[in-house]
């Protein structure tokens, strides 16, 4: 008769075999899971969409791209080139209102200075003084002074805005103090507007004849150094010189009326 009890050795062998089978089953399952999830890098989020008609924004951390050559705001011609140079005051120059607004250098270069600082300029420097000019050269080759230093006294004059509360004359009073003047002589220097277009002449005796750029362009043979010209208009004659805004201009004996309506004498 066979015993119903199981041999202990057989029982242990069966347990070991079951454990081995379980380990093999777990390994197979892990391999299947790994195959269903391929090893691919994470997908980066899509870049933001640009507004219609505009380029897409650069990615974070990207360096700015410089603009193509020639693209960008054009510098103003009146800004010119910053310079520091030496000059000698040859003579003061005035505008038609009688304000000293600069001077001629010994080489006939025009040095501009704000007319509202007329009194300060004529007190700080005098004809014949050597000065240092710090400022800019404009499109016409003239100098726009930011600071003028007298070499002898060391006194400095810096361009300052008008004092607060200073008001210009009302339009109806402008020109009320001007006189009817005439001038004639040889052109020493052509004056220019900020962008370089001619707007008048300076005669050999220092008289300033102002024209508008469109008018000056009508007299190309006269608005140049060495030409002999004549003018009539309204302006000022004082201790610093003579200047007028021309209402008639041309060669001596051949004046051209510049405006249909000439203002009456003050």
C-alpha positions in Angstrom: 0.0 0.0 0.0 1.4 3.4 -1.1 1.8 6.2 1.5 -0.3 9.4 0.8 2.4 11.7 2.3 4.7 13.5 -0.1 8.4 13.3 0.3 9.9 16.5 1.7 12.6 16.5 -0.9 10.1 16.5 -3.6 8.1 19.3 -2.0 11.2 21.6 -1.9 12.1 20.9 -5.5 8.6 21.8 -6.6 8.9 25.1 -4.7 12.2 26.0 -6.3 10.8 25.2 -9.8 7.8 27.4 -9.2 9.9 30.3 -8.1 12.1 30.0 -11.2 9.1 30.0 -13.4 7.7 33.1 -11.7 11.0 35.0 -12.2 11.1 34.1 -15.9 7.5 35.2 -16.3 8.2 38.6 -14.7 11.2 39.2 -16.9 9.3 38.4 -20.1 6.5 40.8 -19.1 9.0 43.6 -18.4 10.6 43.1 -21.9 7.2 43.4 -23.6 6.4 46.6 -21.7 9.8 48.1 -22.7 9.2 47.3 -26.4 5.8 49.1 -26.4 7.5 52.3 -25.2 10.3 53.2 -27.8 13.2 55.3 -26.5 12.5 58.7 -28.3 13.5 62.2 -27.1 10.8 64.5 -25.8 9.2 66.7 -28.4 9.8 70.4 -27.9 6.7 72.6 -27.8 5.8 74.4 -31.0 7.1 78.0 -31.2 4.6 80.8 -30.7 2.7 81.8 -33.9 3.5 85.3 -35.1 0.9 87.9 -35.8 -0.1 88.3 -39.4 2.5 90.2 -41.4 5.1 90.1 -38.6 8.2 87.8 -38.3 8.1 85.1 -35.6 9.7 86.0 -32.3 13.2 84.7 -31.6 13.5 81.6 -29.3 14.4 82.3 -25.7 18.1 83.2 -25.2 18.8 83.9 -28.8 21.1 86.7 -29.6 19.6 89.7 -31.5 20.2 89.7 -35.2 21.9 92.9 -36.4 20.0 94.8 -39.2 21.2 94.5 -42.7 23.7 97.1 -43.9 22.0 100.4 -44.8 18.9 99.6 -42.8 18.0 101.9 -39.8 17.3 105.5 -39.1 19.3 107.9 -41.1 21.3 110.4 -39.1 20.1 114.0 -39.3 22.4 116.1 -41.5 22.5 118.9 -38.9 24.0 116.5 -36.4 27.2 116.4 -38.4 30.5 115.2 -37.0 31.7 116.1 -33.5 34.9 118.1 -33.6 37.3 120.1 -31.4 39.2 122.7 -33.3 41.0 126.0 -33.0 39.7 129.2 -34.5 40.3 132.9 -34.6 37.4 135.4 -34.4 37.6 137.4 -37.6 34.3 139.3 -37.3 30.9 138.8 -35.6 27.9 138.0 -37.8 24.3 139.1 -37.1 20.9 138.0 -38.3 18.3 140.4 -39.7 16.9 141.0 -36.2 20.3 142.3 -35.1 21.3 139.4 -32.9 24.9 138.2 -33.0 24.5 134.5 -34.0 28.1 133.6 -34.6 31.3 134.8 -36.2 33.7 134.2 -39.1 36.8 132.3 -38.5 40.1 133.6 -40.0 39.7 131.0 -42.8 36.1 132.3 -43.5 34.5 129.3 -41.9 31.2 130.3 -40.3 30.9 129.5 -36.6 27.3 129.4 -35.4 26.1 130.1 -31.9 22.5 130.6 -30.6 21.2 134.2 -31.1 19.6 134.3 -27.7 23.1 134.2 -26.3 24.2 137.2 -28.3 25.2 139.3 -25.3 27.2 136.5 -23.6 29.1 135.8 -26.8 30.1 139.4 -27.4 31.2 139.7 -23.8 33.3 136.5 -23.7 35.2 136.9 -27.0 36.3 139.7 -29.3 37.6 140.0 -32.8 41.2 138.8 -33.0 40.8 136.3 -30.1 42.0 132.7 -30.5 39.4 130.3 -29.3 38.8 126.6 -29.1 35.5 125.3 -30.6 33.8 122.1 -29.3 30.8 121.2 -31.4 29.8 119.8 -34.7 30.4 120.4 -38.4 27.2 120.7 -40.4 26.3 119.6 -43.9 27.5 122.9 -45.3 31.0 122.6 -43.7 30.3 125.3 -41.1 30.7 124.8 -37.3 28.0 124.7 -34.8 29.6 125.5 -31.5 28.5 123.8 -28.3 31.3 125.4 -26.2 33.7 128.2 -27.0 36.8 128.7 -24.9 38.9 131.9 -25.1 42.6 130.8 -25.3 43.8 134.0 -23.6 41.4 134.3 -20.7 40.3 130.7 -20.4 36.7 131.9 -20.2 34.2 129.3 -21.4 30.8 129.9 -23.0 28.5 126.9 -23.3 25.3 126.7 -25.3 22.3 127.0 -22.9 18.6 126.9 -23.7 16.7 130.2 -23.2 15.7 131.1 -19.6 12.4 129.6 -18.4 9.6 132.0 -19.1 11.3 133.7 -22.0 8.8 134.2 -24.7 9.4 135.1 -28.4 7.8 138.2 -29.8 4.3 137.8 -31.1 4.1 137.2 -34.8 2.5 140.5 -35.4 5.4 142.4 -33.8 8.2 140.5 -35.4 10.0 142.8 -37.8 8.6 145.9 -36.3 12.1 147.2 -35.5 13.6 146.3 -38.9 14.7 149.0 -41.3 14.7 149.1 -45.1 18.2 148.4 -46.2 20.2 147.9 -49.4 23.6 146.2 -49.9 26.0 145.6 -52.7 29.4 143.9 -53.0 31.4 140.8 -53.7 30.4 137.5 -52.2 32.9 136.2 -49.6 31.0 133.2 -48.3 27.7 131.4 -49.1 25.6 130.6 -46.0 23.7 127.4 -45.8 20.6 125.9 -44.1 21.1 123.0 -41.7 20.9 120.4 -44.4 23.5 122.1 -46.6 21.4 124.0 -49.1 22.4 127.6 -49.8 20.3 130.3 -48.1 22.2 133.5 -48.5 25.6 135.1 -48.8 28.1 137.1 -46.8 29.8 140.0 -48.6 33.4 141.0 -48.2 32.5 143.8 -45.8 30.7 141.3 -43.5 27.1 142.2 -44.6 24.8 139.2 -44.4 22.1 138.8 -47.1 19.6 136.1 -46.3 17.5 134.3 -48.9 15.2 131.3 -48.6 16.7 128.1 -50.1 14.2 128.0 -53.0 15.1 131.6 -53.9 18.8 131.0 -53.6 18.5 128.1 -56.1 17.2 130.6 -58.7 20.5 132.4 -58.7 23.2 129.7 -59.1 25.7 132.1 -60.7 25.4 134.7 -58.0 25.2 132.6 -54.9 28.8 131.6 -55.0 32.1 133.1 -53.8 33.5 135.9 -55.9 30.2 136.9 -57.6 29.1 140.5 -57.3 25.6 140.9 -56.0 23.1 143.5 -55.0 20.1 143.3 -52.7 17.3 145.2 -51.0 15.2 144.2 -48.1 14.6 144.6 -44.4 17.0 144.1 -41.5 19.3 145.7 -39.0 22.6 147.7 -39.0 24.4 148.0 -35.6 27.8 148.0 -34.1 28.4 144.4 -35.0 27.4 144.5 -38.7 24.6 144.6 -41.2 22.1 141.9 -42.1 18.9 141.9 -44.2 16.3 139.6 -45.4 16.2 140.2 -49.2 13.0 141.1 -51.0 15.0 141.9 -54.2 18.2 140.2 -55.3 20.4 140.0 -58.4 23.5 141.4 -60.1 24.2 145.2 -59.6 21.7 147.2 -61.7 19.6 144.1 -62.4 17.5 143.4 -59.3 14.8 140.8 -59.4 11.8 141.3 -57.1 11.4 138.1 -55.1 7.9 138.4 -53.8 4.6 139.5 -55.3 3.7 141.4 -52.1 6.4 143.4 -50.5 5.6 144.5 -46.9 5.3 148.2 -46.4 8.1 150.1 -44.7 8.0 149.9 -40.9 
